[in-house]
């Protein structure tokens, strides 16, 4: 269940914890800023991993501190925090409870078209032991608010488009759900938030004139206290 406390939404499932920030936290990609937010929630974290988000389908397995290029991160190590930044694109967490394994993905239309979802699942399956996979999606732009050009029909099936007030709109969340299901994941929880409809709570790149502010989503496997 999704819970809100002090401007941060949290979702927990067993040892898996997912958090995302609201406008109370005007996060730009500054290390100091996101470190302090994460430290407040998980003071015992061992490392924070981010990537240079490039709308790709590249996933990185965490391997110590360093520079990661791509749009997704995977770890099996507890208390290692994965973090991404979005404003309209969707943060997606794919995880296994037993044994615990977690991935966090930055998914806009380009990354989704390029296959970031199946890539993440394949990397998880090919490199780790895992149980049944589940997924969680955070706030992103909804099918009523995401107006796109006709050229987008070159990338996605016509079933994902609708005409709203003469605009062509793309239902990115449905594309995500379909791709997750095609990858064998049926247990999918959506936050239900749209960055534009719920702009009073979340940043939107489109609705706010290309704002630099981002929603910080971070996820980890919480270490059991013995
Ligand atoms: Zn909306």
py3Dmol code that shows the C-alpha trace and the ligand (Angstrom):
import py3Dmol

protein = """\
ATOM      1  CA  UNK A   1       0.000   0.000   0.000  1.00  0.00           C
ATOM      2  CA  UNK A   2       1.129   3.535  -0.838  1.00  0.00           C
ATOM      3  CA  UNK A   3       1.601   5.805   2.160  1.00  0.00           C
ATOM      4  CA  UNK A   4       2.471   9.482   2.352  1.00  0.00           C
ATOM      5  CA  UNK A   5       4.524  11.075   5.088  1.00  0.00           C
ATOM      6  CA  UNK A   6       6.193  14.470   5.189  1.00  0.00           C
ATOM      7  CA  UNK A   7       6.099  14.992   1.414  1.00  0.00           C
ATOM      8  CA  UNK A   8       7.357  11.544   0.470  1.00  0.00           C
ATOM      9  CA  UNK A   9       5.263   8.649  -0.812  1.00  0.00           C
ATOM     10  CA  UNK A  10       6.375   5.151   0.179  1.00  0.00           C
ATOM     11  CA  UNK A  11       5.514   1.661  -0.987  1.00  0.00           C
ATOM     12  CA  UNK A  12       6.753  -1.394   0.886  1.00  0.00           C
ATOM     13  CA  UNK A  13       6.547  -5.069   0.016  1.00  0.00           C
ATOM     14  CA  UNK A  14       8.537  -7.337   2.338  1.00  0.00           C
ATOM     15  CA  UNK A  15      12.148  -6.103   2.329  1.00  0.00           C
ATOM     16  CA  UNK A  16      11.555  -3.962  -0.797  1.00  0.00           C
ATOM     17  CA  UNK A  17      11.098  -0.229  -0.179  1.00  0.00           C
ATOM     18  CA  UNK A  18      10.243   2.371  -2.806  1.00  0.00           C
ATOM     19  CA  UNK A  19       9.974   6.117  -2.115  1.00  0.00           C
ATOM     20  CA  UNK A  20       9.241   9.126  -4.307  1.00  0.00           C
ATOM     21  CA  UNK A  21       9.244  12.830  -3.518  1.00  0.00           C
ATOM     22  CA  UNK A  22       6.619  15.540  -4.024  1.00  0.00           C
ATOM     23  CA  UNK A  23       7.009  19.280  -4.660  1.00  0.00           C
ATOM     24  CA  UNK A  24       8.033  19.703  -1.033  1.00  0.00           C
ATOM     25  CA  UNK A  25      11.431  18.636  -2.341  1.00  0.00           C
ATOM     26  CA  UNK A  26      12.533  20.717  -5.318  1.00  0.00           C
ATOM     27  CA  UNK A  27      15.124  18.181  -6.385  1.00  0.00           C
ATOM     28  CA  UNK A  28      17.556  18.956  -9.125  1.00  0.00           C
ATOM     29  CA  UNK A  29      20.207  16.344  -9.821  1.00  0.00           C
ATOM     30  CA  UNK A  30      22.423  17.523  -7.000  1.00  0.00           C
ATOM     31  CA  UNK A  31      24.157  14.845  -4.976  1.00  0.00           C
ATOM     32  CA  UNK A  32      24.062  16.772  -1.712  1.00  0.00           C
ATOM     33  CA  UNK A  33      20.324  17.297  -2.031  1.00  0.00           C
ATOM     34  CA  UNK A  34      19.279  13.744  -2.780  1.00  0.00           C
ATOM     35  CA  UNK A  35      21.770  12.306  -0.307  1.00  0.00           C
ATOM     36  CA  UNK A  36      20.160  14.216   2.541  1.00  0.00           C
ATOM     37  CA  UNK A  37      16.648  13.107   1.535  1.00  0.00           C
ATOM     38  CA  UNK A  38      17.744   9.458   1.318  1.00  0.00           C
ATOM     39  CA  UNK A  39      19.724   9.663   4.551  1.00  0.00           C
ATOM     40  CA  UNK A  40      16.598  10.786   6.381  1.00  0.00           C
ATOM     41  CA  UNK A  41      14.706   7.681   5.292  1.00  0.00           C
ATOM     42  CA  UNK A  42      17.528   5.119   5.320  1.00  0.00           C
ATOM     43  CA  UNK A  43      20.379   6.397   7.524  1.00  0.00           C
ATOM     44  CA  UNK A  44      22.138   3.026   7.282  1.00  0.00           C
ATOM     45  CA  UNK A  45      22.457   3.036   3.478  1.00  0.00           C
ATOM     46  CA  UNK A  46      25.765   1.720   2.126  1.00  0.00           C
ATOM     47  CA  UNK A  47      25.805   3.443  -1.275  1.00  0.00           C
ATOM     48  CA  UNK A  48      23.614   5.506  -3.588  1.00  0.00           C
ATOM     49  CA  UNK A  49      23.613   4.693  -7.305  1.00  0.00           C
ATOM     50  CA  UNK A  50      22.382   7.008 -10.041  1.00  0.00           C
ATOM     51  CA  UNK A  51      22.909   6.937 -13.804  1.00  0.00           C
ATOM     52  CA  UNK A  52      23.369   9.559 -16.474  1.00  0.00           C
ATOM     53  CA  UNK A  53      19.870   9.216 -17.883  1.00  0.00           C
ATOM     54  CA  UNK A  54      20.026   9.180 -21.677  1.00  0.00           C
ATOM     55  CA  UNK A  55      16.648   7.692 -22.704  1.00  0.00           C
ATOM     56  CA  UNK A  56      18.369   4.430 -23.596  1.00  0.00           C
ATOM     57  CA  UNK A  57      17.634   0.782 -22.877  1.00  0.00           C
ATOM     58  CA  UNK A  58      20.939   0.317 -21.023  1.00  0.00           C
ATOM     59  CA  UNK A  59      20.803  -1.329 -17.592  1.00  0.00           C
ATOM     60  CA  UNK A  60      23.677  -1.438 -15.117  1.00  0.00           C
ATOM     61  CA  UNK A  61      24.286  -3.960 -12.379  1.00  0.00           C
ATOM     62  CA  UNK A  62      25.806  -2.037  -9.477  1.00  0.00           C
ATOM     63  CA  UNK A  63      29.488  -2.823  -9.060  1.00  0.00           C
ATOM     64  CA  UNK A  64      30.907  -0.307  -6.638  1.00  0.00           C
ATOM     65  CA  UNK A  65      31.086   3.438  -6.841  1.00  0.00           C
ATOM     66  CA  UNK A  66      31.542   4.913 -10.266  1.00  0.00           C
ATOM     67  CA  UNK A  67      29.913   6.529 -13.204  1.00  0.00           C
ATOM     68  CA  UNK A  68      26.969   4.682 -14.740  1.00  0.00           C
ATOM     69  CA  UNK A  69      25.664   5.462 -18.208  1.00  0.00           C
ATOM     70  CA  UNK A  70      22.150   4.366 -19.062  1.00  0.00           C
ATOM     71  CA  UNK A  71      18.671   4.352 -17.607  1.00  0.00           C
ATOM     72  CA  UNK A  72      18.376   1.441 -15.240  1.00  0.00           C
ATOM     73  CA  UNK A  73      20.108  -0.066 -12.230  1.00  0.00           C
ATOM     74  CA  UNK A  74      19.940  -3.512 -10.638  1.00  0.00           C
ATOM     75  CA  UNK A  75      21.183  -4.706  -7.266  1.00  0.00           C
ATOM     76  CA  UNK A  76      20.822  -7.702  -4.983  1.00  0.00           C
ATOM     77  CA  UNK A  77      22.726  -6.004  -2.143  1.00  0.00           C
ATOM     78  CA  UNK A  78      20.626  -4.793   0.738  1.00  0.00           C
ATOM     79  CA  UNK A  79      20.836  -1.142   1.798  1.00  0.00           C
ATOM     80  CA  UNK A  80      22.262  -0.165  -1.602  1.00  0.00           C
ATOM     81  CA  UNK A  81      20.027   2.651  -2.827  1.00  0.00           C
ATOM     82  CA  UNK A  82      19.067   3.005  -6.491  1.00  0.00           C
ATOM     83  CA  UNK A  83      17.898   6.507  -7.456  1.00  0.00           C
ATOM     84  CA  UNK A  84      16.442   8.114 -10.570  1.00  0.00           C
ATOM     85  CA  UNK A  85      14.992  11.495 -11.497  1.00  0.00           C
ATOM     86  CA  UNK A  86      11.830  12.042 -13.523  1.00  0.00           C
ATOM     87  CA  UNK A  87       9.239  14.658 -14.473  1.00  0.00           C
ATOM     88  CA  UNK A  88       6.642  13.037 -16.788  1.00  0.00           C
ATOM     89  CA  UNK A  89       8.687   9.918 -17.624  1.00  0.00           C
ATOM     90  CA  UNK A  90       7.827   6.910 -15.445  1.00  0.00           C
ATOM     91  CA  UNK A  91       9.988   5.484 -12.678  1.00  0.00           C
ATOM     92  CA  UNK A  92       9.545   1.693 -12.755  1.00  0.00           C
ATOM     93  CA  UNK A  93      10.688  -0.740 -10.101  1.00  0.00           C
ATOM     94  CA  UNK A  94      10.897  -4.439 -10.972  1.00  0.00           C
ATOM     95  CA  UNK A  95      11.669  -6.734  -8.070  1.00  0.00           C
ATOM     96  CA  UNK A  96      11.750 -10.222  -6.636  1.00  0.00           C
ATOM     97  CA  UNK A  97      10.997 -10.859  -2.966  1.00  0.00           C
ATOM     98  CA  UNK A  98      12.624 -14.225  -2.497  1.00  0.00           C
ATOM     99  CA  UNK A  99      15.521 -14.041  -3.030  1.00  0.00           C
ATOM    100  CA  UNK A 100      15.394 -10.233  -2.904  1.00  0.00           C
ATOM    101  CA  UNK A 101      16.490  -8.462  -6.075  1.00  0.00           C
ATOM    102  CA  UNK A 102      15.568  -4.960  -7.226  1.00  0.00           C
ATOM    103  CA  UNK A 103      15.837  -2.804 -10.327  1.00  0.00           C
ATOM    104  CA  UNK A 104      14.890   0.827 -10.920  1.00  0.00           C
ATOM    105  CA  UNK A 105      14.307   2.172 -14.402  1.00  0.00           C
ATOM    106  CA  UNK A 106      13.799   5.611 -15.957  1.00  0.00           C
ATOM    107  CA  UNK A 107      11.202   5.040 -18.676  1.00  0.00           C
ATOM    108  CA  UNK A 108      10.115   7.651 -21.192  1.00  0.00           C
ATOM    109  CA  UNK A 109       8.798   6.821 -24.649  1.00  0.00           C
ATOM    110  CA  UNK A 110      12.287   6.469 -26.169  1.00  0.00           C
ATOM    111  CA  UNK A 111      13.583   4.080 -23.554  1.00  0.00           C
ATOM    112  CA  UNK A 112      10.368   2.077 -23.690  1.00  0.00           C
ATOM    113  CA  UNK A 113      10.478   1.939 -27.485  1.00  0.00           C
ATOM    114  CA  UNK A 114      14.127   0.856 -27.278  1.00  0.00           C
ATOM    115  CA  UNK A 115      13.194  -2.028 -24.990  1.00  0.00           C
ATOM    116  CA  UNK A 116      14.300  -0.951 -21.529  1.00  0.00           C
ATOM    117  CA  UNK A 117      11.585  -3.073 -19.874  1.00  0.00           C
ATOM    118  CA  UNK A 118      12.388  -6.459 -21.489  1.00  0.00           C
ATOM    119  CA  UNK A 119      16.113  -5.642 -21.176  1.00  0.00           C
ATOM    120  CA  UNK A 120      15.778  -5.122 -17.441  1.00  0.00           C
ATOM    121  CA  UNK A 121      13.896  -8.377 -16.973  1.00  0.00           C
ATOM    122  CA  UNK A 122      16.452 -10.277 -19.088  1.00  0.00           C
ATOM    123  CA  UNK A 123      19.389  -8.853 -17.161  1.00  0.00           C
ATOM    124  CA  UNK A 124      17.726  -9.783 -13.881  1.00  0.00           C
ATOM    125  CA  UNK A 125      16.967 -13.313 -15.086  1.00  0.00           C
ATOM    126  CA  UNK A 126      20.358 -13.919 -16.720  1.00  0.00           C
ATOM    127  CA  UNK A 127      22.524 -12.696 -13.849  1.00  0.00           C
ATOM    128  CA  UNK A 128      20.679 -13.518 -10.655  1.00  0.00           C
ATOM    129  CA  UNK A 129      18.615 -16.078  -8.847  1.00  0.00           C
ATOM    130  CA  UNK A 130      15.133 -14.728  -8.489  1.00  0.00           C
ATOM    131  CA  UNK A 131      11.606 -15.559  -7.498  1.00  0.00           C
ATOM    132  CA  UNK A 132       8.438 -14.318  -9.136  1.00  0.00           C
ATOM    133  CA  UNK A 133       8.901 -10.781 -10.447  1.00  0.00           C
ATOM    134  CA  UNK A 134       6.613  -7.924  -9.431  1.00  0.00           C
ATOM    135  CA  UNK A 135       6.521  -4.312 -10.611  1.00  0.00           C
ATOM    136  CA  UNK A 136       5.660  -0.862  -9.314  1.00  0.00           C
ATOM    137  CA  UNK A 137       5.308   2.316 -11.377  1.00  0.00           C
ATOM    138  CA  UNK A 138       5.567   5.798  -9.880  1.00  0.00           C
ATOM    139  CA  UNK A 139       4.111   9.110 -11.081  1.00  0.00           C
ATOM    140  CA  UNK A 140       4.203   9.760 -14.844  1.00  0.00           C
ATOM    141  CA  UNK A 141       2.204  11.525 -17.517  1.00  0.00           C
ATOM    142  CA  UNK A 142      -1.246  10.007 -18.138  1.00  0.00           C
ATOM    143  CA  UNK A 143      -3.061   9.162 -21.363  1.00  0.00           C
ATOM    144  CA  UNK A 144      -5.176  12.325 -21.207  1.00  0.00           C
ATOM    145  CA  UNK A 145      -2.223  14.669 -20.740  1.00  0.00           C
ATOM    146  CA  UNK A 146       0.418  13.209 -23.049  1.00  0.00           C
ATOM    147  CA  UNK A 147      -0.320  14.823 -26.398  1.00  0.00           C
ATOM    148  CA  UNK A 148       2.110  13.740 -29.098  1.00  0.00           C
ATOM    149  CA  UNK A 149       2.795  14.240 -32.798  1.00  0.00           C
ATOM    150  CA  UNK A 150       1.474  11.909 -35.518  1.00  0.00           C
ATOM    151  CA  UNK A 151       5.020  10.563 -36.009  1.00  0.00           C
ATOM    152  CA  UNK A 152       4.711   8.711 -32.685  1.00  0.00           C
ATOM    153  CA  UNK A 153       2.471   6.231 -34.492  1.00  0.00           C
ATOM    154  CA  UNK A 154       5.678   4.919 -36.069  1.00  0.00           C
ATOM    155  CA  UNK A 155       6.806   3.672 -32.673  1.00  0.00           C
ATOM    156  CA  UNK A 156       3.754   2.288 -30.894  1.00  0.00           C
ATOM    157  CA  UNK A 157       0.681   0.293 -31.850  1.00  0.00           C
ATOM    158  CA  UNK A 158      -2.455   2.292 -32.685  1.00  0.00           C
ATOM    159  CA  UNK A 159      -4.256   0.763 -29.680  1.00  0.00           C
ATOM    160  CA  UNK A 160      -2.304   3.075 -27.368  1.00  0.00           C
ATOM    161  CA  UNK A 161      -3.493   6.304 -28.996  1.00  0.00           C
ATOM    162  CA  UNK A 162      -6.669   8.318 -28.550  1.00  0.00           C
ATOM    163  CA  UNK A 163      -7.954  11.688 -29.748  1.00  0.00           C
ATOM    164  CA  UNK A 164      -8.672  14.112 -26.912  1.00  0.00           C
ATOM    165  CA  UNK A 165      -9.797  17.649 -27.823  1.00  0.00           C
ATOM    166  CA  UNK A 166      -8.244  17.297 -31.279  1.00  0.00           C
ATOM    167  CA  UNK A 167      -4.916  16.218 -29.793  1.00  0.00           C
ATOM    168  CA  UNK A 168      -3.384  12.825 -30.355  1.00  0.00           C
ATOM    169  CA  UNK A 169      -2.591  11.313 -26.950  1.00  0.00           C
ATOM    170  CA  UNK A 170      -0.363   8.366 -26.086  1.00  0.00           C
ATOM    171  CA  UNK A 171      -1.103   6.009 -23.204  1.00  0.00           C
ATOM    172  CA  UNK A 172       2.431   5.302 -22.023  1.00  0.00           C
ATOM    173  CA  UNK A 173       1.248   3.587 -18.847  1.00  0.00           C
ATOM    174  CA  UNK A 174      -0.624   0.971 -20.899  1.00  0.00           C
ATOM    175  CA  UNK A 175       2.456   0.392 -23.054  1.00  0.00           C
ATOM    176  CA  UNK A 176       4.414  -0.192 -19.845  1.00  0.00           C
ATOM    177  CA  UNK A 177       1.783  -2.590 -18.461  1.00  0.00           C
ATOM    178  CA  UNK A 178       1.680  -4.567 -21.702  1.00  0.00           C
ATOM    179  CA  UNK A 179       5.466  -4.861 -21.874  1.00  0.00           C
ATOM    180  CA  UNK A 180       5.666  -5.937 -18.237  1.00  0.00           C
ATOM    181  CA  UNK A 181       2.996  -8.595 -18.847  1.00  0.00           C
ATOM    182  CA  UNK A 182       4.805  -9.773 -21.983  1.00  0.00           C
ATOM    183  CA  UNK A 183       7.896 -10.173 -19.797  1.00  0.00           C
ATOM    184  CA  UNK A 184       5.879 -12.449 -17.509  1.00  0.00           C
ATOM    185  CA  UNK A 185       5.034  -9.945 -14.771  1.00  0.00           C
ATOM    186  CA  UNK A 186       1.375  -9.889 -13.758  1.00  0.00           C
ATOM    187  CA  UNK A 187       1.631  -8.402 -10.268  1.00  0.00           C
ATOM    188  CA  UNK A 188       1.852  -4.705 -11.173  1.00  0.00           C
ATOM    189  CA  UNK A 189       1.014  -1.796  -8.875  1.00  0.00           C
ATOM    190  CA  UNK A 190       0.628   1.709 -10.323  1.00  0.00           C
ATOM    191  CA  UNK A 191       0.908   4.751  -8.082  1.00  0.00           C
ATOM    192  CA  UNK A 192      -2.046   6.212  -9.996  1.00  0.00           C
ATOM    193  CA  UNK A 193      -0.500   9.682 -10.081  1.00  0.00           C
ATOM    194  CA  UNK A 194      -0.180  11.765 -13.234  1.00  0.00           C
ATOM    195  CA  UNK A 195       2.476  14.495 -13.154  1.00  0.00           C
ATOM    196  CA  UNK A 196       0.131  16.894 -14.999  1.00  0.00           C
ATOM    197  CA  UNK A 197      -3.271  16.015 -13.417  1.00  0.00           C
ATOM    198  CA  UNK A 198      -1.545  15.975 -10.025  1.00  0.00           C
ATOM    199  CA  UNK A 199       0.765  18.876 -10.768  1.00  0.00           C
ATOM    200  CA  UNK A 200      -0.056  20.337  -7.364  1.00  0.00           C
ATOM    201  CA  UNK A 201       1.992  17.451  -5.940  1.00  0.00           C
ATOM    202  CA  UNK A 202       4.520  16.495  -8.614  1.00  0.00           C
ATOM    203  CA  UNK A 203       6.834  18.188 -11.097  1.00  0.00           C
ATOM    204  CA  UNK A 204       6.034  18.026 -14.806  1.00  0.00           C
ATOM    205  CA  UNK A 205       8.551  18.925 -17.500  1.00  0.00           C
ATOM    206  CA  UNK A 206       5.729  19.576 -19.963  1.00  0.00           C
ATOM    207  CA  UNK A 207       3.310  21.436 -17.727  1.00  0.00           C
ATOM    208  CA  UNK A 208       6.008  23.627 -16.191  1.00  0.00           C
ATOM    209  CA  UNK A 209       7.917  25.020 -19.126  1.00  0.00           C
ATOM    210  CA  UNK A 210      10.770  22.476 -19.046  1.00  0.00           C
ATOM    211  CA  UNK A 211      11.381  22.793 -15.319  1.00  0.00           C
ATOM    212  CA  UNK A 212      14.711  21.551 -13.959  1.00  0.00           C
ATOM    213  CA  UNK A 213      13.003  20.156 -10.891  1.00  0.00           C
ATOM    214  CA  UNK A 214      12.553  16.417 -10.716  1.00  0.00           C
ATOM    215  CA  UNK A 215      10.757  13.771  -8.718  1.00  0.00           C
ATOM    216  CA  UNK A 216      13.378  11.692  -6.914  1.00  0.00           C
ATOM    217  CA  UNK A 217      12.467   8.003  -6.822  1.00  0.00           C
ATOM    218  CA  UNK A 218      14.670   5.704  -4.805  1.00  0.00           C
ATOM    219  CA  UNK A 219      14.391   2.019  -4.034  1.00  0.00           C
ATOM    220  CA  UNK A 220      16.320  -0.588  -2.090  1.00  0.00           C
ATOM    221  CA  UNK A 221      16.236  -3.917  -0.332  1.00  0.00           C
ATOM    222  CA  UNK A 222      16.131  -3.142   3.353  1.00  0.00           C
ATOM    223  CA  UNK A 223      18.532  -5.154   5.441  1.00  0.00           C
ATOM    224  CA  UNK A 224      16.859  -7.188   8.162  1.00  0.00           C
ATOM    225  CA  UNK A 225      17.805  -6.044  11.609  1.00  0.00           C
ATOM    226  CA  UNK A 226      18.997  -9.193  13.386  1.00  0.00           C
TER     227      UNK A 226
END
"""
ligand_1 = """\
1
ZN
Zn -2.948 13.490 -16.539
"""
view = py3Dmol.view(width=600, height=400)
view.addModel(protein, "pdb")
view.setStyle({"model": 0}, {"cartoon": {"style": "trace"}})
view.addModel(ligand_1, "xyz")
view.setStyle({"model": 1}, {"stick": {}})
view.zoomTo()
view.show()
